[in-house]
Amino acid sequence: MYQEPHRVIKIPVNQLKLSELDLKEEHTRVLTANDPNVANNITKFNYHSHCYKIDPPGGQDNLAIHLNFEGSTLRKEGAEAREQAAYYLKYKEDLAEAKKMIVEEHGKAEDENDPFENRKNQFNYSERAAQTFNNPLRERCVSTKPPKVINFSGCVTQWEIYDRYMGDYVMQIAEQELLKGQEKRGGGSGSNISDASQNTGAAKSDDMVHSQRMGNALKKIERMLNQNVDDEIFQDFKYWDDTSDAFRDGEGSLLPLWRFHTERSKRKQVTALAWNPKYPDLFSVGYGSYDFMRQGGGMICCFSLKNTSYPEYTFTTESGVMCLNFHSEHCSLLAVGCYDGVVMVYDVRNRGNRPIYSSSIRTGKHTDPVWQVQWQIEDIAKELSFFSISSDGRVANWTMSKNELKMEPVMQLKVANASNDDPEDTLLPGLAGGCCFDFNGVSEHLFIVGTEEGKIHKCSKAYSGQYLETYLGHHMAVYSIRWNPFHERIFISCSADWTVKLWDHNISTAVMSFDLGNAVGDVAWSPYSASVFAAVTSDGKVHVFDLAENKHEPLCEQKVVKRAKLTHITFNQQDPIIIVGDDRGGCNSLKLSPNLRLNHGHVNVQQQAEVLESLLASASIKPIE
């Protein structure tokens, strides 16, 4: 049976004493139904309208308990309330009966006080017949210090839960396949204990041979053997310089070092080259085909100068690889563009042949070959992204979200008419096929685009509907275009019309033009000098220019391959070497002679910019008004 606890209410010594006027004053409190713990600014991407919208509040529980304590109220209709009422009624009857018996035994005058009415010390009376003060019992929570409290908050989204479940599911499948493989290698499970021990020993020996540590050890041994076999070439790479450069001013030479190739790449063409930004000895090669009638599968090989006999990593693709690019900060991420319009992102650390991201028709896809991809480094963006250009006339931005690659069109390349007689016919219907592009190193929003019709357009991410400027000079497709790494206004372009042109983006015509006598496949700026660049042509020659030494002829014109066309070229960021790719699936590494790398090792950015500025001042070209 429930009994109401005995409570003693005491006024604290430091309690504020209020007057009657203060006690009668009313204080208004407004209670609202809004829960401060429920977020009201959740934003989700709406695929129907292709924008982000605020998610309206749903049917979540907005109940908030502000005060909660246990009471002693009982319902009158309940059994416990009836039992409590019967107890008090019996108690009153017993008390009245006892009072009546005492009065009958001792008698009572009319003026005598009732002992039951005037009991001594009726406020804190103790049934023990003692007038001592009873100390209240102390609880443990009062006598001990409260534990330390740390606030922790977190947010779990639906896609994070989905990714965690999918990751666990993939791990379970991998473990099951691993167990099946071990059972097949062990020859099945036997009933004999000795057979089981033998199978266990065999599995352990197999794991030791195929373990990661064994693979690393074999890789080091392979590199050591390779360096011993090609010791003369490694000595030339590190220490040899052509002493004849001291007797010939304005001329240089290229020393052949290694040729990188595999058996699987003999019938393919080198379509892309890229050095790793963190490891100067590692570079990737993309294999595909520029012959549109003979298309097949593609391949990506990552070679190292420490092991020139075999690639470190190899990936295969369903379609031919047309371009690739390493991320400058996350050096293991490799963006790839293919002939069928698919863009992919590989992590070279993974042993699997599958990319971690791949575009599709559902998330967006180019309809023609992707000719160039380039990572974009932005401090504001939290997710990694890169840009691509294709023959379908679109420049797209690809964002790596949680589980898919999202496409965002940046610009559509409209066909521009060369004649300005009729302003209504300036833009022809259709889109121009894009071949190459490059972003400015200082102004991140500014980029230039080369097209199949031979025109170069200056564009901006802020004005995607029109060109900022169009440069006319090439008559055939522009294969490559590059901004100067030391000067923010200068860029260079090469084309199938046999020419390499130097441009100032404030001037509508080319500042300088060089005729190389054959179709120019690629051009690249030197990382150590603002006036040095190199180009490759279809007759198998490499042309190296230094504008500070000679503005009309190359310092070096050397044939590298026989009966093959050179397709791409790139400079190493640390060592004085270049690699060139040909249409027979091979890559040749060449060392620059001292006359071709006068400023290598000590680069002064301000001085290099002034050298190129003086070259521009010597050219009598009027800027755009």
N, C-alpha and C positions, 0 to 999 in steps of 0.2 A: 504494500500500500504506500502511495506517495505521501510524504510529509513535507510541508513547505519549510525550507531552511530558515534558520534564525538569522536576521540581518541587523546590524548595528550601524547606524548612519551617524558619522561625526563630521563636524565642520572643520576643514583644515585651518591651520593658523594663518597661512598666507593667502587665504581666499579673499578675493576682491569684494568689498562691501559696497553694494549699490543702494542708491536712494529709491524712494517710491517712484519718482519720475523716471529714473533709469530703468526700473523694472517694467514700467508700463510702455516703454519705447518698443516699437515693432521693427524688426529687421526682416527685409524681404529676401527670400532665397528662391531662385528660379532653377527648376530641375528640367533638363531636356532629355530627350530619348536618344540623343546621339552618343554612340560609344566612341571615346577617344582612341581605343585600341584597335578599332576597325579602320583599315586604310580606305580613303575616299578618292585617291588619285591613281588608281591602278590603270595603266595604259597598255593596250594590246594592239598588235598589228592586224588591221582589217584587210583581208585579201580581196574583198569585193571592191572597196574603194581605193586600195593600194596606198593606205596611209595609216598612221597611228591614231587611235581613238580611245577616249576615256571609257573604261568599263563601268556600266551603271551598277549601283549597289544591288546585290542579290538578296536572297531570303535568309541571310545569316541571323543568328540570334543576337539581338541587341540588349538582352537583359543584363543589367549591372546591379549587383547587391552592394548597397552603401552601408547598411547596418544589419547585423545579425546577432542575436543573443537568445539564449534559452529562457523560456518563460514557465510559469506554473499554472496557466489557465487550463481548465478542463471543460469539456463539453457536458452540458447538463444531461444530454440523452445517453452518454456513455455509461458503461458498467462501472468504470473506476470513479466517475463522479457520483453515482448513486451509492457506491460503497463509502466514499468519503463523507457524503451527507449523513448516511446512517451512523457512521462513527461519531461525528460531532453531535448528533442527536442523542446517542447513548451517553456520550460524555456529559452533556448538559443534564440529562436525567439523573445520572449517578451523582453529579455535583449537587443537584437540588436535594436528592435523597440523603446525602451525607450532611448537608447543611440542616436539614430537618431533624435528623437524629441528634446532632449536637445541641440544637436548641431545646429538644425535648429532655435531654439528659441534664444539662447545666442550667437551663432556664435562660430567659432573656428579658431584660427590661426594655421599655420602649425607648429610653434615652441612651441605651448602650449602642456602641458602634459595632457594626457587623465585622467580625474578624476576616471574613472573606472579601469584604469590600475595602478594608483599610489594612492591607498587608504591608509589612515593612519592606521598603526598598523594592517596590514592584517593577522597576525598570530593568535592573540588572540582577535580579534575584537568582541565586544558585540553589539547586535542589540538594546540594551536598551539605547544606546547613553551615556554610562557611561564607564569610564576607570578603574572601580574597578575590583579587582580580585575575581573571582567566586570560592568559596570553593567547592570541590567535595562533593557529597552526600555520607554519610556513611551508610553502611548497618549494620543490627543487628549482623550479624556474626562477624563483625570486632570489634564492640564495646564491645562484651561479651566474656567471657572465653569459650574455646571449652569444650565440655563434656568429661568426663573421658572414655577412651577406654580400654576394657579388651579383650585380645585374648582368644578365646575358640575354641577348636577343638574336634571332636568326629568322631567315625567310626561306621557305621551301616552295618551289614552284612545280608545276605539273611536269614540265620537260625534264627537270632535274630528277624527279622520281622515276620518270620513264627511262632516262639514260642510265640510272643506277640499276634498275631492274634488267635492262638490256645487257649492261656490262656483266652482271652476275650470270645471266643466261648464257652469254658467250663463253664465260669462264667454265661453266658447268659442261658445255658441249666440248670445249677443248680438253677438259680433264677426262671426259668419257672417251674421246678419240685417243688420248695418250694411253689410257688403260687398255684399250683394244689393241693398240700397237705393241704394247709390252707383252700382252698375252700371245699375240701372233709370233713375236720374236722368241718368247720362252717356250713355244710349242704346246701351249695349253696347260691347264692345271691338272696335276696328277694326284692320286690318292696317297702316294708314298711321300714321306717327309723328305727323304733324300732327293727325290726328283724336284720337289719344291725348292730345296736349298740350292740345287744346281741351277734351276731357272732364275732364282734371285741373283746368284753370282753372275750369270750371263747378262742379266739386265743391267747390273751395276757396271760390268765391263763395257757394255754398249754405251751407257750414259757417260762413262769416262772418256771414251774415244770421241763421242759426238758432243761433248760439253762445250760451253762457251770458253772456258779457260784453255782447253786444248786448241780451239779455233784461234784464239789470240796468240798462243805460242807458235802455231804453225804459220800464222801471218807474219810474225816477226822473223821467223827463220826464212820464209820466202823472200822477204825484203832484203835480208842480209845476203842471201845467195844471189839475188838479182843485182845488188850493188857490187858484189865481187865479180860477177860475170861482165857487167858493163862499167868496170872501174874507170876506164879511160874517158868514157862519156861523162860520168859523174865528176871526174876531175876537171874536165873542160867546162862543165856547167858551173862549177864553183870558182875556179881560179884562172882559166885561160881567157886571154884577151888578144884580139888581133893587133899585133904591133905595127902592122903596115898602115894603120890609120894615122900614125904620126907623120907619115911621108905623103899623105894624100889629103888635102884640105877639101871639104865639101863632099866627101864620099864615104860610104860605109858598106858593111857587109853583114850577112846573116849566117850564123853557124848552125847547121842542122844538128839536133841532139837526138831525140827519140821520135819514133812513129808509133802512135797508139792506135790499135785496131784489134778486132776480134773476128773469129770465124763467122759469127752470125751477122756481122755488119758488112760483109763484102759486097753484097748486092744492094746496099742501101746508101743513101747520101747523108752527109752531115748537114743538118738543117739548123742547128743551134749550138752555141758554146757559151758557157758561163763559169767563171771562177767563183769559188766559195769565199765569202767576205772574211771569215774567221780563220780558216786553214788555207794558207797561200799555196800549198802543194796540191790541193784537191780541186778538180774541175769536172763539170758534167758535160756530156755530149748527147745531143738529141739526134736520132736517126729517123729519117722518113724518105720522102721522094718528092722532087719538084716536077717529075713527069706525071701529069695528071691522068695519063692513060695506063700507068703501071703503078697503081696504089696497092699497098699491102699493110701489114702490121708495122708498128713502130717499136722503138727501143730506146731506153735511157741508160747510159753507162757513166759511172763516176770513176774517173781515173785519178791516180795519185802519182806524183813525181818520185815518191819513195818506192813504188812498185810499178814499173812501167810495162810489165809483161801481161798483166791481167787486171781487169777493172775491179775496184773495191766493192761496188754495188751495181746491180743490174735490175732493171725493171722493163717489162714488156707492156705494150698497149695494143689495143685492137686496131687503132688507126695510126697513121704516120704522125710522128712528133714534128711540129713545125717551129716551136719556140719553147724556151724555158728560162727561168730566172730564180736565183736564190734570194731568200729574205736577208736583209742586212743585219738584223738583230737576232732573229731566230734562224740560225744558219743551217739547221737541219730541214727546214721547210723549202720545198722546191715546187714552184708553180709551173705548170705545163699546159701548152695549147696544142691541139691536134688538128688533123686535116678535116675531120668530120664535124668540127665546130665545138667539140667538148673541151672544157678546161678542167684540169685536175690539180690537186695538191698532194704531193708525196712527202712523207717523212722518211728520209734516207736511213734513219736509225732502225726503222722497222724492217724485219726480215721478209715480211710478206710482200707479195707482188701487187697487192691492192692499194689504191690511193686512199688517204683518209678523207678526202672530199672529192666529189665529182659532180659536174653539172648534168642536168637532165632536162627533158622537155617540160617536166612539171615545174621545176624551179627556175627555168630560163636557160636558153642555149643559143649559141650562134648557128646560123644556117650555112655558113661557108667556112673555109679554113681560117684558123686563128693564126695570124702572122707574128704577133708579138704580145708578150705579157710582161708586166712590170709591177713590182710591189710598191705600194704607196705608204710612206711613213708619216703618220699624223699623231700628234699628241692628244688631240681631242677624242679620237675614235678609240673605243675600248676593244673593239673586235678587229682582227686582222683583215686586211682587204688588199686587193690588187686590181689592176686595170688590164684590159685586153682590147685588141683591135682585130677586125676581121674583114674579109672581102664583102660581107653583106652590108657594109657601110655604117657599122655601128661601133662606137667606143663604149664599153661597158665596165662597170665597177662590180666586183665580186666580193661579197662579205662572207667571212667564215663564221657562221652562227653556231649554235650548240650542236646540231646534228645535220646541217645541210648547207649548201653553197647557194646564197641568194644573189640574184642578178639585178642590177639597177642600171638602166641605160643612162649614159652620161651625155652622149651627143650622137646625132645622125649626120653623116657626111653627105651633104647635098652636092649634086653636080653643078659646078660653077662654069659659066661660059666665059671664054677668054675675051670676047669682044664686048665692049661697053657702049656700043652704038645705041642699042635699044635697051632701056633699063628694065622693061618687062620680061626680056628673055635672058636676064642675068642668071637666074637659077633654072636649070633644066629639070624636067621631072625625073625621078629616080634617085638612087643613092650611088655615091662614088665608092669604089672598093678601096678600103684602107690597107696599106702595106706596112707601115711602121709609125711609131710615135715616140716621144720622149718628153718628160716633165722637166721644167726649169728647176735648177737646184736652189735658187733664192726665192722666186715666186712660185709657191707650190700649186697655185691655181692655174698657172700658165703652162700650156703644152702645145707642141707642134705635131702635125700629122702629115705624113707623106702618102699619096694616093697612087693608084694604078695609072691614072691619066697623066701623071707627071707634075701635078700641082702640089704645093706645100701650103698648108693652112695653119695659121696661128689661132689657137682656140683658148677658151677659158672655161673652167668648171662653173663659173658664176653666170656665163652667158652661153647656154647650151643651144640656143636657137639660131645663132649666126656665127660667122667667122669674124675674128678681129682683124685679120689681114690675110691676103692670099699672095703667095710668091710664085712668080712665073719665071721659069728658066730651064727646067727639064722638059724633054719631049717624050719621054717614055717613063715606065714605072719607076718610082723612087723605092729603092730596096732598103735603105738604112738612113737614119737621121739621128744626130747626136748633138746635145748641148756641150759646150766647152766646160770642163770642170773648174776652170779658173776665172772665166769671164762670163758674166750673166747675160750678155747680149749676143754672143757669138754661138752659132751652131753650124754644123757641116752636114752635107747630104751627098749620097751617091745614087746613081741611076743606071738603068740598062742602056742609056744613050752614050755610054763610054766616059762620062764626065763625073768629076767630084767638084762640088761648089761650096764655097765658104760664104756665109750669110751673116748679116746683122739684122736682128728682128725689127729694128727701127727703119730699115732701108728695104724698099720693095724689090730691088734687083740684087744679084749676087755681087759680093765684094771681090771674090776671086774665083776663077774657074780653071780646072786642070783636066786636060784630055788625055786619058790613059790608053786609048787605042783599042780597048775591048770593054765588054760589059763589066761593070764594077759590081761585085756581089755584096761587099760589106766594107765599112769604114769605121775606124775607131780612133779616139783621142788617146794620147799617151797620158798616164797618171802622174808623170813627173815633170812634164813640160807643157806649157800652154800652146806652143807653136809646132809640136810634133804630132803627126797623125800617120796612120798606115791604112792602106787599102789593098784589096785582093781583086784580081780580075779573072775572067773565064779562060785565059790562056795559061793559067798556072803560075802567075807572077805575083810577087809581093812588092808594093811600092811604099817606101817610107819617106815622108816629107818632113823637113824642118824649115818653117817659114822664116825663122830668124837667120838662117844661113843662106837659103836660096828660095826665092818666091816663085820660081818658074819651073824648076826641074826637081825631081826627087833625088835625095842623097843616096838612095839604094833602090835598084830595080833588079830583082833577082828571081829567077825561075826556080820554084820549089818542087813541083811535081811534073811528071811527064805524062802526056796523054790523059790529063784529068783537068777538071775545072775547080778552082778554089771558090768556096761558097761563103765562108765566115772567117773572121779574125777577131782576136781579143788580146789585150795586154794583161800581164800579171801585175798585181798591185804592189808587189814587194821585190821580186827578182826581175832582172833585165831580160825577160824572155817573152815571146809571143807564141800563141798556138793558132794554127790555121787548119780549117777543115776542107775536104774536097768531096767530090761527088762519087767517090769510090769507097766511102766508109772509113777513111783514115784521117787521123789528126797528126800533124807534124809540129813539133816544138822547135823553135829557133831562138838563138841567143843573139842579142843586138851587140854590134861592135861599139867601141868607145865613142866614135863620132856620132852614133845614133842615140846616145844616152848621155849627153854632156852634163845634164843637171840631175842625174840619178843619184839618190841618196840624201840630197840636201835641197828640199823644195821650199822656196819662198813664194807663198801665194800672191802677196802684193807685188813682188817683182815680176812674176809671170804674167799677172794681169796688165802691168804697165808695158811689158814687151808686146803683148797682143794689141794693146791700145795704140802703140806707136805704129804697128803695122796697119791698123785701120786708118790712122791719120794720113798715111802715105797714099791710100786709095782715094781717088777723087770721086766720091759717090755722095749724092745729096740724100739726106734723110727724108723720111715720109713726113709730109706736112698735114 
